[in-house]
């Protein structure tokens, strides 16, 4: 089913199509941009939710947020790399060819 395939794609342990590999490559290339979007969401949330806080205080709240800096940003930046690592391991398992899948898995694993 579509929901099952979507969940397995999010986890990364599923034979990927060309489109899924392309999307993961794009997400891997834009990991820093995704982290910036997480900061933007934090700024917009604080600024929209609390009107009487000065702008400098909003900036300090987002910069010192442990949830944002210790959980959200690392997950957002590592998730595309995890997907590519899993895709390469699945392709290594399915094809039995070590080159280039093992080298790519090693590369994404070290990232």
CORTABEL-V727806 format. One record per backbone hydrogen bond with DSSP energy under -1.0 kcal/mol. CO is the residue of the C=O (numbers start at 0). NH is the residue of the N-H. If there is no record, write none. Layout:
BEGIN
[[CO;NH] [CO;NH]]
END
This chain:
BEGIN
[[0;4] [1;5] [2;6] [3;7] [4;8] [5;9] [6;10] [7;11] [11;13] [16;20] [17;21] [18;22] [19;23] [20;24] [21;25] [22;26] [23;27] [24;28] [25;29] [27;30] [29;33] [30;34] [31;35] [32;36] [33;37] [34;38] [35;39] [36;40] [37;41] [38;42] [39;43] [40;44] [41;45] [42;46] [43;47] [44;48] [45;49] [53;57] [54;58] [55;59] [56;60] [57;61] [58;62] [59;63] [64;68] [65;69] [66;70] [66;71] [67;72] [70;74] [71;75] [72;76] [73;77] [74;78] [77;81] [78;82] [79;83] [80;84] [81;85] [82;86] [83;87] [84;88] [85;89] [86;90] [87;91] [88;92] [89;93] [90;94] [91;95] [97;101] [99;103] [100;104] [101;105] [102;106] [103;107] [104;108] [105;109] [106;110]]
END
